[in-house]
Amino acid sequence: MSLRQLLLRLSGYLGASGPPHRQWWCARSLDSISSVGSWRGRSSRTPAHWNQVVSEAEKIVGYPASFMSLRCLLSDELSNIAMQVRKLVGTQHPLLSTASQRSLAEITELIHTALLVHRGIVNLSELQSSDGPLKDMQFGNKIAILSGDFLLANACNGLALLQNTKVSELLASALMDLVQGVYRENSASAKALLQRQEDHCRFQDNQGYIEHSITDDIGVSTWKEQTFLSHCALLAKSCQAAMELAKHDAEVQDMAFQYGKHMAMSHKINSDLQPFIKDKASDSKTFNLNSAPVVLHQEFLGRDVWIKQIREAQEKGRLNYTKLRETIKAGKGVTSAIDLCRYHGNKALEALESFPPSEARSALENIVFAVTRFS
């Protein structure tokens, strides 16, 4: 089961557990995020490993694998079940609410998968002979476009069947955010490519001879804004939509939004940190030069010093990622990224504190603990 589906299904159970407790939180400064992350991660009751956390959470929602797949979309049996469930529309039968929560999770995953498929489209103008025949790459692009459109069409159809205008608006705005985030990333990449062409600056990575982008000249606030659009908006607004389907008020919906936003941000930073905290077996691999640790490292040093380190890490026209990784690890970027990950994890936990204790809430908390624990 994907992380998004699991979180949304758990949110459905959370929303059904009764009205939330009203609890107000004072804002914490960024200076305290490291210590806050430490005490919240010390629970001896919580599983330490990601797979264990996910396995226990799946037991609550009742199924271990993704319910929605291409096979499911084409299944006559599922179509018949869906037709029978639609007969309950307009009634107060609890099965309808359960089906709606499940459908929302599947719709969210469809949108996410569709965007991943569309982002896999190859720029044919940058093809090299080792990539394969042009005809095959063109065919692959067509399949990617049609497949992504098919998934998005089914997501839109599922949203219509929920018959909830606000939920439709929330998911539509999340899709808009995703597209805007990808557009910003592509615009920055195109700008960087043009600059490299003007400077006649070429890089090679350890996987082959390609043009390699230098990090964008952005601060942490801009990076977080872009990351929200491309990685957090869908989960945040889907969690909010889950509370709307459960007929909770605006304050509860905002708490769910905050949980989804900060959980997704924490998960993204955790993913960015992996090349810097894993064992040495991965030292030869590349990493994203626009990831959280690198952006923070650059902000501490300043743009000029960072560009100098990039140049010093080149060897015979190739960018030595092992050397550059050690340079970044020697600075403050990695530890600051860990602190930032814990900060967002704790903001997610704060949002959950407003809800009454339950298995669903504990599972959601454990998921946060799993992505904010680094030792």
Secondary structure, DSSP 8 states (H G I E B T S, - for coil): --HHHHHHHHHHHHHTT------------GGGHHHHHHHHT--TTS--SHHHHHHHHHHHHT-SS-S--HHHHT-HHHHHHHHHHHTTTTS--HHHHHHHHHHHHHHHHHHHHHHHHHHT---GGG--GGG--HHHHHHHHHHHHHHHHHHHHHHHHHHHHHT-HHHHHHHHHHHHHHHHHHHHHHHHHHHHHHHHHHHT----BTTBS-------S--HHHHHHHHIIIIIHHHHHHHHHHHHHTT--HHHHHHHHHHHHHHHHHHHHHHHHHHHHS-GGGTTS---TTSHHHHHHHHHH-HHHHHHHHHHTEETTEE-HHHHHHHHHTSSHHHHHHHHHHHHHHHHHHHHTTS---HHHHHHHHHHHHHH---
